[in-house]
Amino acid sequence: MARILYFSTLVDKVGCSSEEVALPESVTDVRALLAWLRARGGNWENALREDAVRVTVNRQFAEAGTAVNDKMEIAIVPARPG
């Protein structure tokens, strides 16, 4: 299972600071991960826009095309503080 961590204002917006999830086969990169999480609707949709967040994969900042899988730690932080 992938471990996803949320930081700063995202904790309040999405309602949790972390979760462990089994990623569907269609989620193979950061872009697909964010789209999958946004599909939850509500606050997830706006809070996790690609231009609103930065993502790390295994503690390294990642680009939209960076690969992800169920064995990774993924952190999502606001692109701008506050």
A tleap script that builds the chain and sets N, CA, C and O, in Angstrom:
source leaprc.protein.ff14SB
mol = sequence {
  NMET ALA ARG ILE LEU TYR PHE SER THR LEU
  VAL ASP LYS VAL GLY CYS SER SER GLU GLU
  VAL ALA LEU PRO GLU SER VAL THR ASP VAL
  ARG ALA LEU LEU ALA TRP LEU ARG ALA ARG
  GLY GLY ASN TRP GLU ASN ALA LEU ARG GLU
  ASP ALA VAL ARG VAL THR VAL ASN ARG GLN
  PHE ALA GLU ALA GLY THR ALA VAL ASN ASP
  LYS MET GLU ILE ALA ILE VAL PRO ALA ARG
  PRO CGLY
}
set mol.1.N position { 0.840 -1.185 0.000 }
set mol.1.CA position { 0.000 0.000 0.000 }
set mol.1.C position { 0.886 1.249 0.000 }
set mol.1.O position { 1.905 1.313 0.687 }
set mol.2.N position { 0.472 2.219 -0.777 }
set mol.2.CA position { 1.190 3.491 -0.816 }
set mol.2.C position { 0.808 4.308 0.417 }
set mol.2.O position { -0.352 4.321 0.829 }
set mol.3.N position { 1.770 4.970 0.984 }
set mol.3.CA position { 1.509 5.872 2.123 }
set mol.3.C position { 1.496 7.289 1.565 }
set mol.3.O position { 2.473 7.751 0.976 }
set mol.4.N position { 0.365 7.972 1.764 }
set mol.4.CA position { 0.233 9.347 1.289 }
set mol.4.C position { 0.123 10.264 2.500 }
set mol.4.O position { -0.721 10.066 3.374 }
set mol.5.N position { 0.993 11.270 2.535 }
set mol.5.CA position { 1.024 12.238 3.627 }
set mol.5.C position { 0.559 13.591 3.100 }
set mol.5.O position { 0.921 13.994 1.994 }
set mol.6.N position { -0.240 14.283 3.895 }
set mol.6.CA position { -0.721 15.622 3.539 }
set mol.6.C position { -0.191 16.601 4.574 }
set mol.6.O position { -0.169 16.296 5.766 }
set mol.7.N position { 0.234 17.771 4.125 }
set mol.7.CA position { 0.853 18.733 5.027 }
set mol.7.C position { 0.176 20.094 4.984 }
set mol.7.O position { -0.523 20.442 4.032 }
set mol.8.N position { 0.409 20.848 6.049 }
set mol.8.CA position { -0.003 22.245 6.166 }
set mol.8.C position { -1.519 22.390 6.006 }
set mol.8.O position { -2.283 21.637 6.611 }
set mol.9.N position { -1.942 23.332 5.215 }
set mol.9.CA position { -3.378 23.617 5.064 }
set mol.9.C position { -4.133 22.473 4.408 }
set mol.9.O position { -5.358 22.412 4.510 }
set mol.10.N position { -3.438 21.572 3.743 }
set mol.10.CA position { -4.122 20.439 3.106 }
set mol.10.C position { -4.785 19.533 4.135 }
set mol.10.O position { -5.818 18.926 3.855 }
set mol.11.N position { -4.203 19.439 5.311 }
set mol.11.CA position { -4.781 18.592 6.363 }
set mol.11.C position { -6.215 19.027 6.646 }
set mol.11.O position { -7.115 18.191 6.717 }
set mol.12.N position { -6.430 20.329 6.808 }
set mol.12.CA position { -7.779 20.834 7.067 }
set mol.12.C position { -8.680 20.685 5.844 }
set mol.12.O position { -9.862 20.365 5.974 }
set mol.13.N position { -8.125 20.917 4.669 }
set mol.13.CA position { -8.939 20.877 3.447 }
set mol.13.C position { -9.412 19.468 3.100 }
set mol.13.O position { -10.555 19.291 2.681 }
set mol.14.N position { -8.550 18.462 3.268 }
set mol.14.CA position { -8.948 17.098 2.898 }
set mol.14.C position { -9.370 16.251 4.102 }
set mol.14.O position { -9.907 15.155 3.940 }
set mol.15.N position { -9.124 16.767 5.305 }
set mol.15.CA position { -9.631 16.095 6.500 }
set mol.15.C position { -8.776 14.974 7.055 }
set mol.15.O position { -9.242 14.212 7.902 }
set mol.16.N position { -7.523 14.850 6.596 }
set mol.16.CA position { -6.637 13.841 7.175 }
set mol.16.C position { -5.188 14.252 6.924 }
set mol.16.O position { -4.898 15.042 6.025 }
set mol.17.N position { -4.287 13.700 7.733 }
set mol.17.CA position { -2.871 14.019 7.560 }
set mol.17.C position { -2.121 12.908 6.835 }
set mol.17.O position { -1.019 13.125 6.333 }
set mol.18.N position { -2.719 11.716 6.779 }
set mol.18.CA position { -2.086 10.616 6.060 }
set mol.18.C position { -3.108 9.519 5.805 }
set mol.18.O position { -4.167 9.463 6.430 }
set mol.19.N position { -2.755 8.652 4.867 }
set mol.19.CA position { -3.571 7.482 4.592 }
set mol.19.C position { -2.720 6.453 3.860 }
set mol.19.O position { -1.726 6.792 3.217 }
set mol.20.N position { -3.120 5.206 3.967 }
set mol.20.CA position { -2.479 4.139 3.209 }
set mol.20.C position { -3.516 3.609 2.246 }
set mol.20.O position { -4.615 3.224 2.644 }
set mol.21.N position { -3.154 3.593 0.964 }
set mol.21.CA position { -4.105 3.206 -0.075 }
set mol.21.C position { -3.462 2.233 -1.052 }
set mol.21.O position { -2.254 2.262 -1.289 }
set mol.22.N position { -4.299 1.377 -1.607 }
set mol.22.CA position { -3.881 0.530 -2.715 }
set mol.22.C position { -4.189 1.320 -3.982 }
set mol.22.O position { -5.347 1.620 -4.270 }
set mol.23.N position { -3.163 1.647 -4.720 }
set mol.23.CA position { -3.366 2.433 -5.933 }
set mol.23.C position { -3.936 1.550 -7.037 }
set mol.23.O position { -3.481 0.422 -7.226 }
set mol.24.N position { -4.925 2.053 -7.766 }
set mol.24.CA position { -5.434 1.286 -8.904 }
set mol.24.C position { -4.371 1.178 -9.997 }
set mol.24.O position { -3.442 1.985 -10.040 }
set mol.25.N position { -4.498 0.204 -10.864 }
set mol.25.CA position { -3.514 0.000 -11.936 }
set mol.25.C position { -3.354 1.229 -12.813 }
set mol.25.O position { -2.285 1.447 -13.383 }
set mol.26.N position { -4.404 2.036 -12.927 }
set mol.26.CA position { -4.366 3.218 -13.788 }
set mol.26.C position { -3.507 4.345 -13.212 }
set mol.26.O position { -3.158 5.281 -13.931 }
set mol.27.N position { -3.166 4.268 -11.939 }
set mol.27.CA position { -2.355 5.313 -11.298 }
set mol.27.C position { -0.894 4.892 -11.364 }
set mol.27.O position { -0.418 4.100 -10.551 }
set mol.28.N position { -0.194 5.442 -12.352 }
set mol.28.CA position { 1.200 5.062 -12.571 }
set mol.28.C position { 2.174 6.224 -12.402 }
set mol.28.O position { 3.387 6.020 -12.357 }
set mol.29.N position { 1.635 7.460 -12.306 }
set mol.29.CA position { 2.503 8.618 -12.121 }
set mol.29.C position { 1.801 9.659 -11.253 }
set mol.29.O position { 0.629 9.507 -10.911 }
set mol.30.N position { 2.525 10.708 -10.904 }
set mol.30.CA position { 2.003 11.748 -10.017 }
set mol.30.C position { 0.745 12.388 -10.598 }
set mol.30.O position { -0.222 12.613 -9.871 }
set mol.31.N position { 0.744 12.682 -11.890 }
set mol.31.CA position { -0.421 13.305 -12.527 }
set mol.31.C position { -1.672 12.434 -12.344 }
set mol.31.O position { -2.733 12.939 -11.978 }
set mol.32.N position { -1.545 11.145 -12.595 }
set mol.32.CA position { -2.675 10.229 -12.451 }
set mol.32.C position { -3.100 10.096 -10.986 }
set mol.32.O position { -4.288 9.977 -10.686 }
set mol.33.N position { -2.129 10.118 -10.087 }
set mol.33.CA position { -2.448 10.048 -8.657 }
set mol.33.C position { -3.298 11.244 -8.242 }
set mol.33.O position { -4.329 11.078 -7.591 }
set mol.34.N position { -2.873 12.444 -8.615 }
set mol.34.CA position { -3.625 13.641 -8.244 }
set mol.34.C position { -5.017 13.615 -8.858 }
set mol.34.O position { -5.985 14.001 -8.202 }
set mol.35.N position { -5.136 13.169 -10.102 }
set mol.35.CA position { -6.451 13.076 -10.752 }
set mol.35.C position { -7.340 12.079 -10.013 }
set mol.35.O position { -8.529 12.330 -9.814 }
set mol.36.N position { -6.764 10.948 -9.609 }
set mol.36.CA position { -7.511 9.927 -8.881 }
set mol.36.C position { -7.993 10.466 -7.531 }
set mol.36.O position { -9.136 10.230 -7.140 }
set mol.37.N position { -7.131 11.184 -6.825 }
set mol.37.CA position { -7.525 11.768 -5.544 }
set mol.37.C position { -8.571 12.866 -5.740 }
set mol.37.O position { -9.513 12.960 -4.953 }
set mol.38.N position { -8.423 13.697 -6.773 }
set mol.38.CA position { -9.411 14.753 -7.038 }
set mol.38.C position { -10.786 14.170 -7.368 }
set mol.38.O position { -11.807 14.807 -7.109 }
set mol.39.N position { -10.817 12.982 -7.929 }
set mol.39.CA position { -12.086 12.346 -8.287 }
set mol.39.C position { -12.936 12.020 -7.057 }
set mol.39.O position { -14.109 11.670 -7.194 }
set mol.40.N position { -12.367 12.129 -5.873 }
set mol.40.CA position { -13.145 11.950 -4.647 }
set mol.40.C position { -14.176 13.067 -4.488 }
set mol.40.O position { -15.141 12.935 -3.736 }
set mol.41.N position { -13.956 14.163 -5.205 }
set mol.41.CA position { -14.895 15.284 -5.186 }
set mol.41.C position { -14.721 16.179 -3.973 }
set mol.41.O position { -13.755 16.051 -3.221 }
set mol.42.N position { -15.667 17.082 -3.795 }
set mol.42.CA position { -15.649 18.002 -2.662 }
set mol.42.C position { -14.357 18.786 -2.585 }
set mol.42.O position { -13.841 19.254 -3.600 }
set mol.43.N position { -13.835 18.929 -1.368 }
set mol.43.CA position { -12.603 19.694 -1.139 }
set mol.43.C position { -11.395 19.107 -1.859 }
set mol.43.O position { -10.457 19.835 -2.182 }
set mol.44.N position { -11.406 17.808 -2.114 }
set mol.44.CA position { -10.284 17.155 -2.779 }
set mol.44.C position { -10.037 17.777 -4.154 }
set mol.44.O position { -8.893 17.978 -4.563 }
set mol.45.N position { -11.130 18.077 -4.857 }
set mol.45.CA position { -11.023 18.596 -6.221 }
set mol.45.C position { -10.204 19.883 -6.298 }
set mol.45.O position { -9.300 19.992 -7.126 }
set mol.46.N position { -10.506 20.829 -5.467 }
set mol.46.CA position { -9.828 22.118 -5.499 }
set mol.46.C position { -8.468 22.073 -4.794 }
set mol.46.O position { -7.499 22.662 -5.272 }
set mol.47.N position { -8.401 21.382 -3.672 }
set mol.47.CA position { -7.170 21.367 -2.871 }
set mol.47.C position { -6.001 20.710 -3.596 }
set mol.47.O position { -4.851 21.083 -3.369 }
set mol.48.N position { -6.275 19.738 -4.465 }
set mol.48.CA position { -5.201 18.970 -5.083 }
set mol.48.C position { -5.008 19.276 -6.568 }
set mol.48.O position { -4.528 18.435 -7.328 }
set mol.49.N position { -5.388 20.487 -6.972 }
set mol.49.CA position { -5.082 20.901 -8.352 }
set mol.49.C position { -3.571 20.848 -8.550 }
set mol.49.O position { -2.806 21.156 -7.635 }
set mol.50.N position { -3.151 20.460 -9.737 }
set mol.50.CA position { -1.707 20.344 -9.997 }
set mol.50.C position { -0.963 21.641 -9.737 }
set mol.50.O position { 0.188 21.613 -9.300 }
set mol.51.N position { -1.598 22.782 -10.000 }
set mol.51.CA position { -0.916 24.062 -9.783 }
set mol.51.C position { -0.966 24.512 -8.325 }
set mol.51.O position { -0.350 25.516 -7.968 }
set mol.52.N position { -1.694 23.779 -7.477 }
set mol.52.CA position { -1.853 24.173 -6.075 }
set mol.52.C position { -0.975 23.368 -5.122 }
set mol.52.O position { -0.855 23.710 -3.946 }
set mol.53.N position { -0.358 22.294 -5.629 }
set mol.53.CA position { 0.419 21.416 -4.742 }
set mol.53.C position { 1.769 21.066 -5.345 }
set mol.53.O position { 1.993 21.186 -6.549 }
set mol.54.N position { 2.662 20.628 -4.459 }
set mol.54.CA position { 3.930 20.009 -4.853 }
set mol.54.C position { 3.931 18.622 -4.242 }
set mol.54.O position { 3.362 18.400 -3.173 }
set mol.55.N position { 4.563 17.706 -4.920 }
set mol.55.CA position { 4.533 16.306 -4.497 }
set mol.55.C position { 5.958 15.790 -4.342 }
set mol.55.O position { 6.833 16.085 -5.156 }
set mol.56.N position { 6.174 15.017 -3.286 }
set mol.56.CA position { 7.436 14.299 -3.158 }
set mol.56.C position { 7.137 12.807 -3.235 }
set mol.56.O position { 6.099 12.334 -2.771 }
set mol.57.N position { 8.070 12.087 -3.828 }
set mol.57.CA position { 7.996 10.628 -3.900 }
set mol.57.C position { 9.261 10.110 -3.240 }
set mol.57.O position { 10.375 10.400 -3.677 }
set mol.58.N position { 9.070 9.347 -2.190 }
set mol.58.CA position { 10.206 8.856 -1.396 }
set mol.58.C position { 11.149 9.989 -1.006 }
set mol.58.O position { 12.370 9.870 -1.104 }
set mol.59.N position { 10.549 11.088 -0.564 }
set mol.59.CA position { 11.241 12.266 -0.016 }
set mol.59.C position { 12.044 13.079 -1.028 }
set mol.59.O position { 12.926 13.850 -0.649 }
set mol.60.N position { 11.742 12.910 -2.308 }
set mol.60.CA position { 12.368 13.697 -3.361 }
set mol.60.C position { 11.266 14.411 -4.128 }
set mol.60.O position { 10.273 13.788 -4.505 }
set mol.61.N position { 11.427 15.723 -4.367 }
set mol.61.CA position { 10.400 16.427 -5.129 }
set mol.61.C position { 10.238 15.774 -6.492 }
set mol.61.O position { 11.214 15.378 -7.129 }
set mol.62.N position { 8.992 15.670 -6.925 }
set mol.62.CA position { 8.658 14.936 -8.139 }
set mol.62.C position { 7.928 15.824 -9.137 }
set mol.62.O position { 7.292 16.812 -8.768 }
set mol.63.N position { 8.033 15.453 -10.403 }
set mol.63.CA position { 7.304 16.107 -11.491 }
set mol.63.C position { 6.035 15.313 -11.769 }
set mol.63.O position { 5.855 14.215 -11.243 }
set mol.64.N position { 5.162 15.869 -12.590 }
set mol.64.CA position { 3.885 15.212 -12.907 }
set mol.64.C position { 4.077 13.819 -13.499 }
set mol.64.O position { 3.255 12.932 -13.269 }
set mol.65.N position { 5.141 13.619 -14.252 }
set mol.65.CA position { 5.373 12.329 -14.896 }
set mol.65.C position { 6.164 11.328 -14.077 }
set mol.65.O position { 6.456 10.232 -14.556 }
set mol.66.N position { 6.516 11.685 -12.848 }
set mol.66.CA position { 7.273 10.771 -11.988 }
set mol.66.C position { 6.424 9.551 -11.644 }
set mol.66.O position { 5.264 9.679 -11.254 }
set mol.67.N position { 7.009 8.379 -11.792 }
set mol.67.CA position { 6.295 7.127 -11.520 }
set mol.67.C position { 5.957 6.980 -10.032 }
set mol.67.O position { 6.713 7.417 -9.164 }
set mol.68.N position { 4.820 6.362 -9.760 }
set mol.68.CA position { 4.416 6.019 -8.390 }
set mol.68.C position { 3.910 4.577 -8.381 }
set mol.68.O position { 3.434 4.056 -9.390 }
set mol.69.N position { 4.029 3.951 -7.212 }
set mol.69.CA position { 3.478 2.607 -7.035 }
set mol.69.C position { 3.144 2.395 -5.564 }
set mol.69.O position { 3.358 3.276 -4.731 }
set mol.70.N position { 2.622 1.224 -5.259 }
set mol.70.CA position { 2.153 0.913 -3.906 }
set mol.70.C position { 3.246 0.785 -2.855 }
set mol.70.O position { 2.937 0.649 -1.672 }
set mol.71.N position { 4.481 0.822 -3.240 }
set mol.71.CA position { 5.575 0.666 -2.269 }
set mol.71.C position { 6.208 1.995 -1.894 }
set mol.71.O position { 7.245 2.019 -1.232 }
set mol.72.N position { 5.602 3.097 -2.304 }
set mol.72.CA position { 6.221 4.410 -2.125 }
set mol.72.C position { 5.551 5.241 -1.035 }
set mol.72.O position { 4.384 5.054 -0.692 }
set mol.73.N position { 6.351 6.170 -0.506 }
set mol.73.CA position { 5.820 7.196 0.377 }
set mol.73.C position { 5.675 8.462 -0.468 }
set mol.73.O position { 6.630 8.932 -1.085 }
set mol.74.N position { 4.468 8.992 -0.478 }
set mol.74.CA position { 4.155 10.160 -1.299 }
set mol.74.C position { 3.660 11.259 -0.366 }
set mol.74.O position { 2.745 11.047 0.429 }
set mol.75.N position { 4.271 12.430 -0.472 }
set mol.75.CA position { 3.834 13.562 0.346 }
set mol.75.C position { 3.303 14.650 -0.581 }
set mol.75.O position { 3.843 14.902 -1.658 }
set mol.76.N position { 2.230 15.280 -0.126 }
set mol.76.CA position { 1.615 16.357 -0.894 }
set mol.76.C position { 1.586 17.597 -0.022 }
set mol.76.O position { 1.043 17.586 1.083 }
set mol.77.N position { 2.181 18.672 -0.536 }
set mol.77.CA position { 2.281 19.923 0.218 }
set mol.77.C position { 1.736 21.064 -0.632 }
set mol.77.O position { 1.789 20.996 -1.860 }
set mol.78.N position { 1.215 22.105 -0.002 }
set mol.78.CA position { 0.760 23.259 -0.795 }
set mol.78.C position { 1.924 23.868 -1.580 }
set mol.78.O position { 3.048 23.928 -1.082 }
set mol.79.N position { 1.655 24.311 -2.790 }
set mol.79.CA position { 2.692 24.918 -3.623 }
set mol.79.C position { 3.143 26.252 -3.033 }
set mol.79.O position { 4.301 26.645 -3.168 }
set mol.80.N position { 2.210 26.941 -2.378 }
set mol.80.CA position { 2.528 28.226 -1.737 }
set mol.80.C position { 2.131 28.119 -0.272 }
set mol.80.O position { 1.047 27.624 0.039 }
set mol.81.N position { 2.979 28.570 0.620 }
set mol.81.CA position { 2.646 28.520 2.045 }
set mol.81.C position { 1.377 29.328 2.352 }
set mol.81.O position { 1.070 30.318 1.687 }
set mol.82.N position { 0.656 28.875 3.373 }
set mol.82.CA position { -0.527 29.613 3.819 }
set mol.82.C position { -1.679 29.279 3.085 }
set mol.82.O position { -2.755 29.818 3.344 }
savepdb mol mol.pdb
quit
